[in-house]
Amino acid sequence: MTADTTFYRDLAYVFGAAVVGGAAARALRQPMILGYVIGGILVGPFTPGLTVSDVHEFELLAEVGVILLMYSIGLEFSFSDLLQVKWVALLGAPLGILLSIALGLGAGALLAWSWQQGVAVGAIISVASTMVLSRFLTERGELRSQSGQVMIAITLVEDLAVVILTVLLPSLTDLRSDRLLNLGAALGKALLLLIPVAFIAHKLLPPLMRRVVKAANPEFFVLVALALGFVTAAVTEAIGLSLALGAFLAGLLVSESNAGHETLQHLLPLRDAFVAMFFVTMGILVNPRVLVSQPSLLFVIVALVVVGKFVIWVLVVKLFRYSTSTALLVGLGLTQIGEFSYVLVRVARDAHIVGDDMYNATLAASVVTILINGLLLKLAGSLGRRRQE
């Protein structure tokens, strides 16, 4: 079988797994994400039966899902929405990350890990998945709620923090001042480059989209919308920031042109297809044997994420004088880890700070915490509706 033929066969497995997993999730009234992830586990290399042969190709395609989802989230937001929650995002998110790292150090001290391992674990658990969170909020119609705005704003700042953490983690084995100075210089340069890019885009994109709308050509409209999202994402990645941040920024700018709703309607089918591929790919990477072979390590990570981060984020959000109900919802929403935790644990493993056991346990913990996160948000929604009745 040729490489091309193998790719198309694997593509059939991925979408077949998405259909089967999604149908099962709907039948059980669970979030579609969970069905996609479990479908991915079933066609992954660690389970018997049909198996995807080249996961790397699908990891690249899954990034398209990240860009399209974050672009669409930006389309549903506005700058005024973000300004309402700016302080809890800009000050609260870094505080929450630092407290999560402190939590990792505390757990490491109890479990006889080195301090470098404690910092690495704290960093790995500190970043929730914007992709997972936004999908859950969209499914529940809570994206524009106050708690939804706070959660998305915090995770966007966490996405920025990933850039720092990916450079900082390898430096833990050799803490020299010149490395830290280089890190600060690189981040400062990236942010300085982002400001003029955002300013130019803010001036150009709204009038451009108004002209495209006036052309009344749906095909051309979709091409322009896709080009804007992918170009902005590519620019932010090129200057050292994340694809997700660039895609969100593009959507935010397009929404200012009053063409956001129409753009979103055109992109929804394509977005949902690639988002399904993303979560199936996440499942493919997970080795379910870790649930049996390393239950104690898996339990520790899950407990740190679900219990530890819940307490941290409730306290942080309350610190910024939000209501108790908003703080509890934000705490529940951020009790999961996803794609950026994959990135950080891979960086820590390559730097020989953690081993393969921690890598595999983190991948398994992401699935477990997403499952728990979905159930907790569903329970919170049910309790909220009962109170209103």
N, C-alpha and C positions, 0 to 999 in steps of 0.2 A: 504494500500500500504506500503510495507516494506521500510526501509531507503535506502537499495541498489537500489530498483526499483525507488524510488523517485530521487535518484542521477542521474540515467541514463535518466530519463524523463527530469530532469533539464538540463542535458548535451545536450539533443536533442533541448531543447528550446534555449540554448546559441548558438549552431552552426546554428540553424535555423535562429535566429535573425541576426547572422553574415552574412549569405547568403543573406537574404532579405535586410538588411541595406547596405551591400556591393554592391549588384546589383543596388539598388536605387542610391547610390553614383556614380557608374559608368555611369548610365543613365543620371545623372545630371552633369557629368564631375567634380565631387568633389572628394577630397581625400577619400580613403577607410576608414580611421580612423573615419571620421564623420559619415559614414554609420554604422559602428560597434557600436559607442557610442549611436546613436539614436536607433538602434536595441536593445541595452541593456536597454534603458529607457522603451521601449515598453514591455519588459518581466520582468521589475522590479516590486517591491512590491507597487509602488506608482501610477501605471497605471492599468486600468481595463483589463481583458482578461487573457491570459496565464501568469503565474507568477512563477519565480524561487523561490523555498522554502528555500534553504539554501545558502545564498550568501557567507558565510565564506569559504565553500569548494572551491568555484571558485576563491576567492581571493588568496588562496594558490596555485591553479593551474595557476593562472595568473602570479605568480612570475616566473614560468617556462618561460613564454613569455619574461619577463624582462631579464632573464639570457641569453636566446637564442639570443635575439635581440642585447644586448650589446656585447655578444661574437662575433656575426657576424660583428658588427661595428668595434671591435678590429681587426678582420681579414682583414678589408679593409683599416686600418690605418697602420702606421709604427712609430717607435720611431722618425725617422727623421721628419715626419709630425708634431708630437707633439712638437718637439724641436723648430720648426719654429714659434710656437705661444706660447711659454712657458711663456713669460713675461706678456702678456695680460691675460693669464689664472691664473698664480700664484699671480700676483699683482692686475690685473684688476677685477677678479672675487670677491675677498674679498671686494674690494672697492665698486663694484656694489651692493653687499649684504648690506654693511653698509649704502649706500645711500638709498636703498629700505627700510631699517628699519627706517631711518630718515624720509622718505616719509610717512611711516605708523604713526610715531609720529606726523608729521605735520597734517595729516588727522585726527588723533585722537584728537588733540588740537582743531581743528575746529568743530568736531562733539561731543565734550564733553565726549570722552572716557577717561578712566584712562591711565596713561603712560604705565602700563603693557599691556593693550589691544592694544595700539598703537604699542608697540614693537612686540607683538605677530602677529598682522596683517602684519606689515612690514616683519617679518621673513617668514610668510606664503606666501606672494606674491614674495619673493626674489628668490625663486628657481623654475626655469623652468623645465619642464619634458624632460629629455634626451631621454626617450622612444618616446614621441610625436615628438620631434624635429628631431631625427634621422630617424624616419619613413617618415616624410615629405621630408627631404633632400634626402633620398633614392629614394622615388617615383619620385622626380624631377631630379635625377641624379646630385645633387649638393653636395654630401657628401664630395668629395675630393676637392671642390673649396676652395679658401682662406677663404671666409666667413663661409663656412661649417666647416672647421677645427677650426676656432676661436670659433664658437658657441659650438661645441662638447667639446672642451677643457674647456670652461667656465662652461658648465653644469656638467662636471665631477668634477671640483673643488666644484661646488655647492653641488654635491652629498656628498662630504666629509664634507662640512659645515653643512649638515643636521645632521650629527652625533653630532656636537657641539650644534646645536640649540635644538635638542631633549632633551639634558641634561640641557641646559641653561634656556629654557622656564619655566619649573617647579620651577626653582630657583628664578624667578622674584618676587615671593611672600615672599621669605626669602633670601635676598642677604647677604650671609655670606662669608667671605674670605675662609673658609675651603672648602666650596662647589666649589668655583671657582678653588682652588688648586687641588681638586680631579678631576675636569673636565680636567684641563690641564695635570695632571698626566695620566689620562686614555687615552687621545688623543695621548700624547707622547708615551705611551707604545704601542698603536695600530700601530703608524707609525714606531716605532723601530722594531716591529715584522714583519711589511710588507716588510721592506727593505731586510732582509735575505731571506724571502719567495720569493720575486721577483728575487733576485740574483740566488738562487738555481734553480728556474723555468727557468730563462734565460739560465742557463747552461745545463739543462736537456731536456727541451721541444723541442728545434729545432732538436737535433740529434735523439730524440725519434720519432718525426714526420717523419723525413727522412727515418728511418727504417720501419715505418708503411707504407709509400708510396711505398717503395721497395717490401713489402710483396704482393702488388697488390691484396688485398682482400677487396672489398668495404664494406662488412658487418663489418669486424673488424675495418676498418678505421673509420666508423661512431661511433662505440662503444668507441674507444679511444678518438675521438674528443669530444663526449658528456661527457665522464668521466673527461677529462681535464677541460672543462668549468665548470662543476658542482662542482668538487673538489675545484678548485680555488675560486669559488664564496662562497662555504661553509667555506673555510679557512678565507677569508676576513671578512665574517660575524661573525665568531667565535672570531676574535680579535677586534671586535667592529666597523668595517667598513661596507660598503654596499655590497649587492650581486651584484649590477650593476657594481660597481668598480672592483670587483674580476673577473667577467665575461669578462669585457672589457680588463683587464690585461691579462687574459688567451688568448684571441683572438690576442692581440698585440704580445705576445710571440710566438704564433703559426705562425703568419704571417712572423716572422723573419726566419722561416725554409723553406720558399718558398713553403710551402704546404697550404698557406692561401686560395688561389683561389679554390683549389680542396676541401678543408674542407668546404668552404662556399657553394659550389654547392651541396654538400651532405646534408647540414643542412637546406637549404632554405625552402623546403616544410614543414618540422616540425616546423621551426621557424615561418613561416607565419600563421600556424594553431593556435599556442599558442599566438601569438601576437593578432590575431583576438579575441581570448578568453579574453585577457587582456583588450582590449578596450570595449568589450561588458560588462565585469564586471564593468568597470568604469561607464558605462551608467546605470547599474542596481542600483548602489549606489545613483544616483542622483534623487532628488525629484523635478519634474517639477513644482509642486505647488508653490515653492519658487519664481518662475518667477512672480507670481501674488500676493502672500501673502507678500513678502518682496522685492518689486522692488527697493526701495531706497538703501537698504544695498547691494543688488546685484549690482546695478549700481555703487556704490562707489568702490567696490572691482574690478569690471571689468575696471573701469576708471583708478584705480591705476595700474593695470597690463598692460593694453593696452597703455595708454597715458604716465603714470608716468615712467614705466620701459623702454618704447621706448626711452624717452628723456635721461634717466640715461645711458642706454647702448650705445647710439650713442655718448654721451659725453665721456664715459669711453674708448671706442674703438678709438675715435679720439685722445684721450690723448696719446695713444700708437702709434700715427703717421700712422695709417692705412688710406686708401683713404676714401673719403666721401661715395662712393658707398658701400664699404665694411662695414663701420660703420652703414649705413642705413639698409643694409640687416641683419646684426647681431641684430640691434635694433628690427627689425620686427620679426626675428626668435625667440627672447626671450620673446615676449609678450604673454606668455601663462603660465598656471600653471597646474600641474597634480598630479601624485601619491605621490610625497614627500610633496606637500602642504597638501594632505590628512593626511599624517602622522603627520605633524606639527600642524594642526588644531585640530586633535584628542588629541595630547599631551596637547595643550593649554586648550582644553575643560576639560580634565581629571584633570588638575591643577586648574580648576575653574577660569581661566583668561578670557575665552570667553564662551558664552552660546551656546545652540543648534541652535539659530538663525544664529550665525556666522558660525557654522559648516555646516549647510545646505546651506547657501549662498555661502560658499567656494566651496562645491561640484558642485553647479549649475554654479558658475563662471568658474570652470575648463572647463565645456562643452562649455560655451559661448565663453571663450577666445580661446579654441582650434578651434572653428568654425571661429572666427574672424582671428586667426593666419593663418589658411589654406587659407582663402580668400586673406589676405594681401600678403602672399608669392606667391600665384598664380598671383595676380595683379602685384607684383614686377617682376616676371618672364616674364610676357607679355610685360611690359614696357621695360625691358632689351632687349628682342628680337626685339622690334620695333626700338630701338636705333641702334642695330647692322645692321638692314636693311636700 
